[in-house]
Amino acid sequence: MTTIQFYHLLSTSRERAVPKLMDKMLKSGQRAVLLMSSDAMLKTMSDALWANDPASFLPHGSARDGHASEQPIYLTLTDENPNGADILCVLDGSSPASISRYNKLLDVFDGSNENDVAAARARWTSYKTAGYALQYIKQQPNGGWKVEMTSEASAA
């Protein structure tokens, strides 16, 4: 069953945090789909993946780039998995129907926005009711991460 990890951003933006998560994911040999809500967010995240480390870049693409199946990180506005990804990274606060296609879902939300926090809590409750294994991971002042809470998978 899919494990869902909630990443509570406090000291950095999505544009700084997500590339670091994607770098770690690529080093482990996995692939990801990044789901977002707008073309502007897609462009911003694509730029962030390019600029993550001046000495390298995180290989990624979207529908406009083509070759979806070859993209280790695929950026999209729709609920799809054209690159056979293991990880779905949700950046728009949605609860996609395709969760079961992935080993892990990363739900990244802005901890400085009360509406985002409230919506993340509602998603947590919904996923817990559905029986998913959950982790709440809070960003630390130094930019690192700490698992603050876990909830084991259960029969729905």
N, C-alpha and C positions, 0 to 999 in steps of 0.2 A: 504494500500500500504506500501511497505517496506520503512523504513527510513534508509538512509545511512549516517554514521558518519565517517568522516576522522580524524584520530588521528595522529597529526604531532609530532613525537618524536624529542626532542631537547636535553634533559639532561640525558636520560637513553636509554638503548638498548631495543629491542623488548623482549629479554629474561627477563628483569626486569619489563617492563611495562605491557606486556600481562598477566602475572599471576595476577597482581593486578586488571586488568579489569575482568579477569575470576572469581576471588574471589568475586567481587561485583556482577557479574552476577549470580553465584551460590547462594549467599545470597538472591537474589530476586526470587529464585525458577525456574530459567530458565536453558536451556541447550544450548550448543554451539558446532559448528563445527569450527575447526581451519584448514584453507586451506593454504598449503605451497607448495613450488616448489621442494624440494629435501629431500631425506632420511636423509641427514646430518642435515638439518633444523628441520625435524621432531624429530630426536633424541635430538637435542639441546633444542627444546621447551618442549619435554617430561621431560628432566632433569630439566629444569627451573620450570616446574609445580610441580615437586617433591620437589624442594629445596626452593620454595617460602617462606615458613614459617617453621622454625624448629619444631614448636609446632603442626603443622598440615600439610596436603598435599591437593592438589586439585585433586579430583578423575578424572582420564582421561584414555584413551586408544586409540589404533589404530587397524588397521586390524590384525596386528601380535598378539594382545592381545585377539582377539575374543570378543564375547558378545557385539557387537557394539551398539545394542539397549539399553543396560544397562549403557553405558558410559555417564555421565553428560557432559563431554568435550571429543569430538572425534577429533583426529588429523588425517589428511588425505592429500594425494597428488592429489586426484581426486575430481571433483565436485559431491559430494554426501551428503546425509543427513540421514545416517542410524540410528541415535539416536533421530530422531524427534525434532531436535533443533529449537529454536526460533531465535537464533543469529548465523550468519555466520561471522567469523573473518578472513579476508583475509590478509595474511602475505607476499604474493608473488607478489603483484602488479597486479594481474589478475582481470578481470571483468567476473565473472562466469555467466553462462546462467541461473543458478538456483536461482537468487536473489529473485524472487517472492515467493519462498517457505519459506522465513524467514520474521519475523517482523522487523528485524534490521540487517544491515550489518556494521561491523566495518572494515574500511580500514586503516590499521596501516602502516605508512611509515616513513622512516628515513629522518628527516629534515636536516641532515648534508650532505646528498648525493644529489647533484644537479639533477642527472638523476631521482632519486626517486621522488623528488619534482615536476619536470616537468611532469613525468608520472602521478602523483596524480592529477595535475591540468587538464591534458587531461581527466582522468577518471571523475573528477568533471563535466567538461563541457559535457561529454557524458551522464552522469546520469541526469544532469539538463535538457538537451535536451529531454531525455526520460521521464521527468516529475516527477522524484523522489523527495521526501523531503530530504534535505541535511543539514548537520551540519559540520562545520569545527572547530575542537577542538584542540587547541594548548597547548602543554606542557609548563608549567611555569618553571622558574629557580629552584623553590623549589620542582619540581616533580609533582605538582598538575596540574589540567587541567582547561582551560578556553574556553568556547564557544566563538569563534571569529566571526563567520558568520553563518547565516542560510538562507536557500532557501526553501520556501514552495513548496509542491507538486503542479504540474499543469498538465493540460491535454496535452499530447504529441502532 
